[in-house]
Amino acid sequence: MDKDTVRVIKISKQALTEFIYENFVAGQEKYLGVKATEVSDYFELDPETGEFIFCAVKLEDDDGNFLTLPENIDLKKVMKNIPDTAESVFGPSGKIYRDYTKSELKKLSEK
């Protein structure tokens, strides 16, 4: 690039959401300590607050049955009712996630 060039990227909210999600999927082993082939991912982004929640659920039980995040867990409500799990995903190495049970998330969805 020459000294007078400014390279610009402008993307829509949809593209930004996709970018954030795909980066978390690509880095979930680092961020969550799980392998992508062993989990299903769920996420929500609140465009008003800028908050993002990303979670992984074990893909199958011991009998090979697929597991999912129960429908009665509302990630938008959970996001409003839990504290941030880390100040930054790029900070010093360490655990940046918190484990919750499905029952705990269901209760947080009801608040």
PLY file of the C-alpha trace (Angstrom):
ply
format ascii 1.0
element vertex 111
property float x
property float y
property float z
element edge 110
property int vertex1
property int vertex2
end_header
0.00 0.00 0.00
1.17 3.51 -0.57
1.24 6.20 2.12
-2.06 7.78 1.05
-4.09 4.59 0.94
-6.59 3.67 3.63
-7.97 0.14 3.28
-11.53 -0.13 4.60
-13.90 -2.93 5.46
-17.55 -2.16 6.18
-19.88 -5.00 7.04
-23.50 -5.35 8.08
-24.71 -6.36 11.53
-25.45 -9.82 10.11
-21.91 -10.14 8.75
-20.44 -8.91 12.05
-22.48 -11.45 13.99
-21.33 -14.18 11.61
-17.70 -13.06 11.97
-17.85 -13.14 15.78
-19.59 -16.53 15.82
-17.21 -18.13 13.32
-14.19 -16.87 15.25
-15.51 -18.41 18.45
-16.23 -21.70 16.66
-12.70 -21.71 15.23
-11.22 -20.95 18.66
-13.48 -23.00 20.89
-10.74 -25.45 21.82
-8.68 -22.50 23.10
-11.61 -20.60 24.63
-13.75 -23.44 26.00
-11.37 -26.39 26.09
-13.60 -28.48 23.79
-13.16 -30.05 20.36
-15.51 -28.80 17.64
-16.37 -32.37 16.63
-17.61 -33.19 20.14
-20.01 -30.29 20.78
-22.91 -28.29 19.40
-22.61 -24.51 19.65
-25.21 -21.92 20.54
-24.92 -18.15 20.67
-26.75 -14.86 20.95
-25.69 -11.28 20.32
-27.52 -8.33 21.83
-27.07 -5.50 19.32
-28.23 -2.89 21.83
-25.74 -3.74 24.59
-23.08 -5.36 22.41
-23.04 -8.40 24.69
-22.35 -11.82 23.20
-22.89 -15.26 24.67
-21.40 -18.42 23.21
-21.83 -21.89 24.67
-21.11 -25.48 23.82
-23.11 -28.58 24.69
-21.80 -32.11 24.44
-22.85 -33.45 21.02
-23.97 -36.95 22.05
-24.60 -39.01 25.14
-22.92 -42.37 25.80
-25.54 -44.16 23.66
-24.94 -41.93 20.63
-28.12 -39.87 21.06
-27.75 -36.24 20.02
-27.89 -33.69 22.82
-29.07 -30.11 22.44
-29.55 -27.00 24.49
-33.11 -27.38 25.80
-35.67 -25.09 24.18
-36.67 -23.70 27.58
-33.24 -22.07 27.93
-33.42 -18.55 26.54
-29.86 -17.38 25.90
-30.97 -13.75 25.62
-32.32 -13.90 29.18
-29.33 -15.90 30.42
-27.03 -13.26 28.95
-28.80 -10.56 30.97
-28.62 -12.58 34.18
-25.02 -13.74 34.35
-21.86 -11.72 34.87
-19.14 -11.51 32.26
-16.95 -14.60 32.44
-13.79 -12.74 31.38
-12.61 -9.18 30.88
-11.03 -10.20 27.56
-10.67 -13.30 25.44
-7.18 -12.07 24.55
-5.91 -11.61 28.10
-3.43 -13.77 29.93
-4.00 -17.46 29.47
-6.45 -19.03 31.81
-10.03 -20.11 32.03
-12.35 -17.51 30.50
-15.54 -19.58 30.69
-17.82 -20.71 33.49
-19.70 -24.02 33.63
-23.44 -24.02 34.33
-25.83 -26.94 34.45
-28.81 -26.99 32.11
-31.02 -26.64 35.21
-29.15 -23.51 36.30
-29.51 -21.98 32.82
-33.22 -22.82 32.80
-33.65 -20.94 36.10
-31.69 -17.99 34.73
-34.02 -18.03 31.70
-37.01 -17.61 33.99
-35.79 -14.41 35.70
0 1
1 2
2 3
3 4
4 5
5 6
6 7
7 8
8 9
9 10
10 11
11 12
12 13
13 14
14 15
15 16
16 17
17 18
18 19
19 20
20 21
21 22
22 23
23 24
24 25
25 26
26 27
27 28
28 29
29 30
30 31
31 32
32 33
33 34
34 35
35 36
36 37
37 38
38 39
39 40
40 41
41 42
42 43
43 44
44 45
45 46
46 47
47 48
48 49
49 50
50 51
51 52
52 53
53 54
54 55
55 56
56 57
57 58
58 59
59 60
60 61
61 62
62 63
63 64
64 65
65 66
66 67
67 68
68 69
69 70
70 71
71 72
72 73
73 74
74 75
75 76
76 77
77 78
78 79
79 80
80 81
81 82
82 83
83 84
84 85
85 86
86 87
87 88
88 89
89 90
90 91
91 92
92 93
93 94
94 95
95 96
96 97
97 98
98 99
99 100
100 101
101 102
102 103
103 104
104 105
105 106
106 107
107 108
108 109
109 110
